[in-house]
């Protein structure tokens, strides 16, 4: 029973079979924790979001339609849970940034030259509002309009937060790169 299909997993979970629930969790938890990490400040918060997500997944698995990928459906629940988590806490602070100044200050942010763990760490260190917008836009592919609707902010605020996030990421990654290069001198 090592090659369980997504359909078998879903049906087993619909039947509330613990074996299939465990297999679904084992198949997707690690990858979804990575998604949660990009929305959270630390592992503890990411694990809380992941736990809430899997509760929702198991409660709603009967609604899954096999027209799309199971992983995509699960990821959508995780992303929605992460945004709900912060919206409920009302912890997100969005500050307006002058877009012209921000665009002038940042060039192209070349993430290819940095290690994934460094990028994730830098994203986690962003202020929550900027982190949420950056993750939704750059990683999940949301439009600024969709972000505005999801986070209950204006399109302009979404755009300015994204520009702010890019600027802060660029500064953090350059500082880290300079620190690393000095270590090897």
MONOR-V464483 format. One line per field, one symbol per residue. ss: DSSP state (~ for helix, > for strand, _ for the rest). phi: phi as a letter, one per 30 degrees, with the letter a starting at -180 (. if undefined). psi: psi as a letter, one per 30 degrees, with the letter a starting at -180 (. if undefined). A space follows every 10 residues. Layout:
ss=???
phi=???
psi=???
//
This chain:
ss=_____~~~~~ ~~~~___~~~ ~~~~~~~~~~ ~~~~~~~~~_ __~~~~~~~~ ~~~~~~~~~~ ~~~______~ ~~~~~~~~~~ ~~~~~~~~~_ ________~~ ~~~~~_____ ~~~__~~~~~ ~~~~___~~~ ~~~~~~~~~_ ___~~~~~~~ ~___~~~~~~ ~~~~~~~~~~ ~~~~~~~~~~ ~~~__
phi=.dcddddded dddedhdeed dddddddcdd ddddddddcc dadedddddd dddddddddc edddcddcdd ddddeddddd ddddeddddh cdcccdbddd dddddccddc dddcdedddd ddddddeedd dddeddddcd iddddddedd chbddddddd ddddddddde dddddddddd dddcd
psi=gfikleeeee eeeeghjeee eeeeeeefee efeeeeeffl fleeeeeeee eeefeeeeeg fffkkgflke eeeeeeeeee eeeeeeeefh fkkkkkkjee eeeefkbkjj ffglkeeeee eeefflkeee eeeeeeeeef glleeeeeee ghlleeeeee eeeeeeeeee eeeeeeeeee eeeg.
//
